[in-house]
Amino acid sequence: MRIVLPVHHFLPRYSAGAELYTYRLAKWLQVHGHEVEVVAIEEIDRGGASTIEAVRDAFEGIQVWRLSFNLLKAPQRRLWEFDNPLLGEWFETYFQRQRPDIAHFQAGYLLGVAPMFAAHSAGVPIVLTLHDYWFLCPQHTLQRSDGALCATVPDDPAECARCRLWSSDPYARLARWAGTGVRPFMEKLPIIGVDGALIEQRRKRVHAALALAARVIAPSQFMQRQFEHLVEPERLVFSRIGIDSASLQSSDERNREGGVKFGYVGQVAQHKGVHILVEAFRRLQSLHRDSELHIWGGLETQPEYVRRLRAIADGDARVHFHGRFENRYLSDVLRSLDFVVAPSLWYENCPLSILESFAANVPVICSDHGGMVELVNDGEDGLRFRPGDVADLARVMQQVVDDEALLIKLQQGARRHVVRDVNEEMRYLNELYAEIHAEAQVVVNNV
């Protein structure tokens, strides 16, 4: 089959979960005889207001179209953030020229809905994997500007408009300068009404785009529940992400001497809660042995946040900021750790970092919400703590520092934790593609 994988970003410049997932999917499909192309957004601040720069590239044998445009100069930036006509036109031409058998979209962030409508117009069957909450939330994290989480999406679009207002410059800076007392006055501005109407329009377009997908894949049951009111059960499927366990497994016994080595592996960003981890670690009391904290992830994308993390660390020699690493070194990174900590403030979906940790026999400490709850069995192969609670995370980390028996029990539990193998997941997707392609052919033949 000829398969195209549209995704918001791609390697090597971007290497978060969706990008790595798309890379692994593309490689597996190629090995198993499919023709694969990735289409990714490279930059959104390049060029003029009415052009797209499309560069054909290759990364490790994968054909990649890298698209750049200037969202900052768009005549209707807020609209184009979710329904970009330039992307719609480019994808219309692409689908007519390439005629892929399947378009497997990886979320909707930066791509928006226009490429999905273009695929449908060209008669290309659509598969959509939900990596985040973009189809529900303009922020794509279900996290409000004050840090609180939306248990459910507000019925009133104006509530989402207020949230966006206080998450964006210059209003966020104004709130920091003038305090929260200024909010009631600012929320009476006409922009709330304008943005509310736009968010209502966004919802209608997004819901219409979801209706076009032959299958919508949720990698966690938590994610699946969020979309049950928007996608029919026969189209909404739960499919856990698979991991190349063989490349990560280790028979090494850990922590027979020395302190406990905690690690964070992933995107270094506010919503990931890395600051919660650094602050909690600084509270640990070392009774018999010193512990260490190792932060692995890109430090250059959010320099202000990284400066904040370094300020919290305050020169503590036990806290190590390693930066980004090539994915081929992931096994070595994980084997150097006793625990991986996932302190996310948002509702994580199905974090690769947790699955990879278990594949490498490393127990996990995580926030007690979202899709992470499905992965980490508290007291068996890891521990959970109250999201965003520095004191509770410090308490949990202190437990494994002080109680070697607990530490060994959790390590043994991690070794028994079975994650889904990547080949099992990919075989499922391969069968799904064939099923959807056959359904599409029936429709064509009946027209």
Steps between C-alpha positions, in 0.01 A plus 500: 500500500594865458467672838554863599559602862420869566637618837562840659880458518761239411857395573776598530420853610197394706497182708201493736262206531292542184811558288673188633183298458462611137864412433459148639176448309657617173804273543286194578269561205797537266658177623172322435469610140292818513581828326512768769529877506491733800362853468602727789498865595854634526444867586201730551685832491670483159403674176205715407133490587381314191763239416616161619857388459508124440835323514531134407750334729604158625575387854652156549339377180158653573367747243392820675321810379590790732252788480566854623269800505455821696210472740606826665415689178176313427205734427290301751755339728254362756298336225803368314628335819232233455389542137787619282394541134863491383539154648167398351613603151840334534350171620232506229775511237704240686215249533400541135860444391605218736166320539591324826294205617490625859568833673585430863494834684691534825286743707401843364732756656646741237347294219144599586195355329554622142725204403236254623234667285745489207552126551126437512445708185760290319339177616795403723394301810601665828641348818558734794710425808429721801832591658358797693175692550526743207162390364342598832711790624666794320784466753515125409575407865163556673703716738364843585705817514500485882645148491175322587378218280167474321327183614255564216507751217284804591169523314542877467766589239557830682663305785757363257545853363577633849750220554675580172503869583692446823738250340616738228717808488456781584220404737707244689767763563233748609357251749845436646561875529159615626388187687185292464281796603522634146327193351133603557564823311695339215242227453241761403704595194334439159778254412335240725186507287699488178716211621197319638334508158824377342526213745140404423599496132808295588288242678268459202789458255687262728192287559438489125862390444469224760195373311717445191738252665444133427665419834605717793766330712534575872826369653349513851160418644502845658531659156232269364255617768564865410375439144211262558249782457651607166589175321281192455621183678562315173743771386667576836754228587738456791848391396796526737831616354755225450865510603812335361557316826785285372726803451431631851492195724778468752598217732717732709426507873465858617580694808704257700718786618498877484204737504171478315518647151177671398453611141270700277499415128297711260392849405624762744195724530267654756206266439733202550554606861880476499516787750286294741756221476806721554342670800390167651845353453659795680287410805636146530690412814795270436532283809744236386577582138478791261252489215526656156257658254569482126297714257512373141330710232539806279610805698507746213132522404376672817798693640297699755358183649843337512638806679220457753595134548864589554396765753299238691798263489711786639831345407425165665772270367263203524273647229627437147360664184613284209300644210384317190637161392467287189230236529753221442645580842165462680585155632823629656317795659232280655747241626683774691186576706327336796170686451344706225272778624210629288370806692267632229246767590279424199303186425769294330358264242735201463853629569775322310737576788297281738464213252871516414595505868306182568647341187842577652388357837506841669218582748309826460375772733218698338222752552178329602278603208429459130627207301794449735270337756441216252872430470650528849372258765548685827715300742571224247715633215507866600341767715251778437466842662251786504549704179688824551560429871870553573471373857323179395756427228782562749328261742478226238860546387618499860331162550719328243810677626440381856343158439728275299250213521236717332748608236587138418132400497415772247798410284388138496148614414632703210675192369167315499313785332420399142464777243349453158756408239535735205454216252166409659379859469624537144339176389174630642540826306588309184177299532308820575638668186399200290150499650453875442638478146256218422211703644598795280512281190147376570380860521675589171354196324150585620513859378 
